Amino acid sequence: MAFGKPYSQVQRRLSAGYSIEQASDHSPINKRTAHNGVSITIADKRFESFRKAAQQYGIAENALKRRLELN
């Protein structure tokens, strides 16, 4: 145990670039949200991702991407 947490957890957090205070803090670390999402507009309707658009149209995400590449 290190700082009241499992040693491996503190070491992993330090290796990931956390400060000593963040690595030893007892509160959970906030997870980052993905910033690689692409918004898309189809027929004047905006979707926050290809997946949401594909779900709206009832087709697979890869099928939607292939169809858009053909146009």
mmCIF file of the C-alpha atoms, coordinates in Angstrom:
data_MODEL
# 
_entry.id   MODEL 
# 
loop_
_atom_site.group_PDB 
_atom_site.id 
_atom_site.type_symbol 
_atom_site.label_atom_id 
_atom_site.label_alt_id 
_atom_site.label_comp_id 
_atom_site.label_asym_id 
_atom_site.label_entity_id 
_atom_site.label_seq_id 
_atom_site.pdbx_PDB_ins_code 
_atom_site.Cartn_x 
_atom_site.Cartn_y 
_atom_site.Cartn_z 
_atom_site.occupancy 
_atom_site.B_iso_or_equiv 
_atom_site.pdbx_formal_charge 
_atom_site.auth_seq_id 
_atom_site.auth_comp_id 
_atom_site.auth_asym_id 
_atom_site.auth_atom_id 
_atom_site.pdbx_PDB_model_num 
ATOM 1  C CA . MET A 1 1  ? 0.000   0.000  0.000   1.00 0.00 ? 1  MET A CA 1 
ATOM 2  C CA . ALA A 1 2  ? 1.135   3.512  -0.807  1.00 0.00 ? 2  ALA A CA 1 
ATOM 3  C CA . PHE A 1 3  ? -0.759  6.527  0.533   1.00 0.00 ? 3  PHE A CA 1 
ATOM 4  C CA . GLY A 1 4  ? -3.582  4.195  1.545   1.00 0.00 ? 4  GLY A CA 1 
ATOM 5  C CA . LYS A 1 5  ? -4.053  2.967  -2.033  1.00 0.00 ? 5  LYS A CA 1 
ATOM 6  C CA . PRO A 1 6  ? -2.743  -0.135 -3.752  1.00 0.00 ? 6  PRO A CA 1 
ATOM 7  C CA . TYR A 1 7  ? 0.857   0.458  -4.795  1.00 0.00 ? 7  TYR A CA 1 
ATOM 8  C CA . SER A 1 8  ? 0.157   -0.575 -8.395  1.00 0.00 ? 8  SER A CA 1 
ATOM 9  C CA . GLN A 1 9  ? -2.622  2.008  -8.702  1.00 0.00 ? 9  GLN A CA 1 
ATOM 10 C CA . VAL A 1 10 ? -0.409  4.841  -7.426  1.00 0.00 ? 10 VAL A CA 1 
ATOM 11 C CA . GLN A 1 11 ? 2.462   3.733  -9.673  1.00 0.00 ? 11 GLN A CA 1 
ATOM 12 C CA . ARG A 1 12 ? 0.162   3.509  -12.717 1.00 0.00 ? 12 ARG A CA 1 
ATOM 13 C CA . ARG A 1 13 ? -1.188  7.004  -12.069 1.00 0.00 ? 13 ARG A CA 1 
ATOM 14 C CA . LEU A 1 14 ? 2.311   8.446  -11.628 1.00 0.00 ? 14 LEU A CA 1 
ATOM 15 C CA . SER A 1 15 ? 3.421   6.754  -14.868 1.00 0.00 ? 15 SER A CA 1 
ATOM 16 C CA . ALA A 1 16 ? 0.397   8.276  -16.625 1.00 0.00 ? 16 ALA A CA 1 
ATOM 17 C CA . GLY A 1 17 ? 1.577   11.755 -15.655 1.00 0.00 ? 17 GLY A CA 1 
ATOM 18 C CA . TYR A 1 18 ? -0.531  12.457 -12.563 1.00 0.00 ? 18 TYR A CA 1 
ATOM 19 C CA . SER A 1 19 ? 0.984   14.561 -9.810  1.00 0.00 ? 19 SER A CA 1 
ATOM 20 C CA . ILE A 1 20 ? 1.733   12.908 -6.470  1.00 0.00 ? 20 ILE A CA 1 
ATOM 21 C CA . GLU A 1 21 ? -1.362  14.580 -5.009  1.00 0.00 ? 21 GLU A CA 1 
ATOM 22 C CA . GLN A 1 22 ? -3.593  13.262 -7.795  1.00 0.00 ? 22 GLN A CA 1 
ATOM 23 C CA . ALA A 1 23 ? -2.079  9.786  -7.639  1.00 0.00 ? 23 ALA A CA 1 
ATOM 24 C CA . SER A 1 24 ? -2.567  9.529  -3.889  1.00 0.00 ? 24 SER A CA 1 
ATOM 25 C CA . ASP A 1 25 ? -5.974  11.218 -3.709  1.00 0.00 ? 25 ASP A CA 1 
ATOM 26 C CA . HIS A 1 26 ? -8.767  9.028  -2.399  1.00 0.00 ? 26 HIS A CA 1 
ATOM 27 C CA . SER A 1 27 ? -11.397 10.455 -4.735  1.00 0.00 ? 27 SER A CA 1 
ATOM 28 C CA . PRO A 1 28 ? -11.778 8.817  -8.142  1.00 0.00 ? 28 PRO A CA 1 
ATOM 29 C CA . ILE A 1 29 ? -9.910  10.441 -11.009 1.00 0.00 ? 29 ILE A CA 1 
ATOM 30 C CA . ASN A 1 30 ? -12.189 11.980 -13.632 1.00 0.00 ? 30 ASN A CA 1 
ATOM 31 C CA . LYS A 1 31 ? -12.183 9.980  -16.819 1.00 0.00 ? 31 LYS A CA 1 
ATOM 32 C CA . ARG A 1 32 ? -11.422 11.832 -20.027 1.00 0.00 ? 32 ARG A CA 1 
ATOM 33 C CA . THR A 1 33 ? -14.085 11.895 -22.639 1.00 0.00 ? 33 THR A CA 1 
ATOM 34 C CA . ALA A 1 34 ? -13.211 10.990 -26.182 1.00 0.00 ? 34 ALA A CA 1 
ATOM 35 C CA . HIS A 1 35 ? -12.490 13.952 -28.407 1.00 0.00 ? 35 HIS A CA 1 
ATOM 36 C CA . ASN A 1 36 ? -12.202 12.024 -31.626 1.00 0.00 ? 36 ASN A CA 1 
ATOM 37 C CA . GLY A 1 37 ? -15.906 12.041 -32.446 1.00 0.00 ? 37 GLY A CA 1 
ATOM 38 C CA . VAL A 1 38 ? -17.042 13.452 -35.751 1.00 0.00 ? 38 VAL A CA 1 
ATOM 39 C CA . SER A 1 39 ? -20.342 15.249 -36.113 1.00 0.00 ? 39 SER A CA 1 
ATOM 40 C CA . ILE A 1 40 ? -22.177 14.692 -39.359 1.00 0.00 ? 40 ILE A CA 1 
ATOM 41 C CA . THR A 1 41 ? -25.078 16.388 -41.111 1.00 0.00 ? 41 THR A CA 1 
ATOM 42 C CA . ILE A 1 42 ? -27.383 14.381 -43.367 1.00 0.00 ? 42 ILE A CA 1 
ATOM 43 C CA . ALA A 1 43 ? -30.412 15.959 -45.037 1.00 0.00 ? 43 ALA A CA 1 
ATOM 44 C CA . ASP A 1 44 ? -30.139 19.048 -42.797 1.00 0.00 ? 44 ASP A CA 1 
ATOM 45 C CA . LYS A 1 45 ? -30.178 16.899 -39.647 1.00 0.00 ? 45 LYS A CA 1 
ATOM 46 C CA . ARG A 1 46 ? -27.100 17.009 -37.420 1.00 0.00 ? 46 ARG A CA 1 
ATOM 47 C CA . PHE A 1 47 ? -25.841 13.872 -35.648 1.00 0.00 ? 47 PHE A CA 1 
ATOM 48 C CA . GLU A 1 48 ? -23.104 13.809 -33.025 1.00 0.00 ? 48 GLU A CA 1 
ATOM 49 C CA . SER A 1 49 ? -21.536 10.680 -34.526 1.00 0.00 ? 49 SER A CA 1 
ATOM 50 C CA . PHE A 1 50 ? -21.695 8.224  -37.391 1.00 0.00 ? 50 PHE A CA 1 
ATOM 51 C CA . ARG A 1 51 ? -23.121 5.675  -34.957 1.00 0.00 ? 51 ARG A CA 1 
ATOM 52 C CA . LYS A 1 52 ? -26.061 7.913  -34.011 1.00 0.00 ? 52 LYS A CA 1 
ATOM 53 C CA . ALA A 1 53 ? -26.806 8.620  -37.675 1.00 0.00 ? 53 ALA A CA 1 
ATOM 54 C CA . ALA A 1 54 ? -26.628 4.929  -38.556 1.00 0.00 ? 54 ALA A CA 1 
ATOM 55 C CA . GLN A 1 55 ? -28.970 4.061  -35.683 1.00 0.00 ? 55 GLN A CA 1 
ATOM 56 C CA . GLN A 1 56 ? -31.438 6.690  -36.862 1.00 0.00 ? 56 GLN A CA 1 
ATOM 57 C CA . TYR A 1 57 ? -31.488 5.187  -40.363 1.00 0.00 ? 57 TYR A CA 1 
ATOM 58 C CA . GLY A 1 58 ? -31.436 1.582  -39.132 1.00 0.00 ? 58 GLY A CA 1 
ATOM 59 C CA . ILE A 1 59 ? -28.210 0.544  -40.853 1.00 0.00 ? 59 ILE A CA 1 
ATOM 60 C CA . ALA A 1 60 ? -24.774 -0.546 -39.689 1.00 0.00 ? 60 ALA A CA 1 
ATOM 61 C CA . GLU A 1 61 ? -22.236 2.188  -38.971 1.00 0.00 ? 61 GLU A CA 1 
ATOM 62 C CA . ASN A 1 62 ? -19.771 0.780  -41.530 1.00 0.00 ? 62 ASN A CA 1 
ATOM 63 C CA . ALA A 1 63 ? -22.512 0.637  -44.175 1.00 0.00 ? 63 ALA A CA 1 
ATOM 64 C CA . LEU A 1 64 ? -23.277 4.323  -43.602 1.00 0.00 ? 64 LEU A CA 1 
ATOM 65 C CA . LYS A 1 65 ? -19.595 5.239  -43.932 1.00 0.00 ? 65 LYS A CA 1 
ATOM 66 C CA . ARG A 1 66 ? -19.267 3.236  -47.169 1.00 0.00 ? 66 ARG A CA 1 
ATOM 67 C CA . ARG A 1 67 ? -22.374 4.836  -48.644 1.00 0.00 ? 67 ARG A CA 1 
ATOM 68 C CA . LEU A 1 68 ? -21.121 8.323  -47.832 1.00 0.00 ? 68 LEU A CA 1 
ATOM 69 C CA . GLU A 1 69 ? -17.713 7.584  -49.392 1.00 0.00 ? 69 GLU A CA 1 
ATOM 70 C CA . LEU A 1 70 ? -19.405 6.656  -52.683 1.00 0.00 ? 70 LEU A CA 1 
ATOM 71 C CA . ASN A 1 71 ? -21.013 10.105 -53.033 1.00 0.00 ? 71 ASN A CA 1 
# 
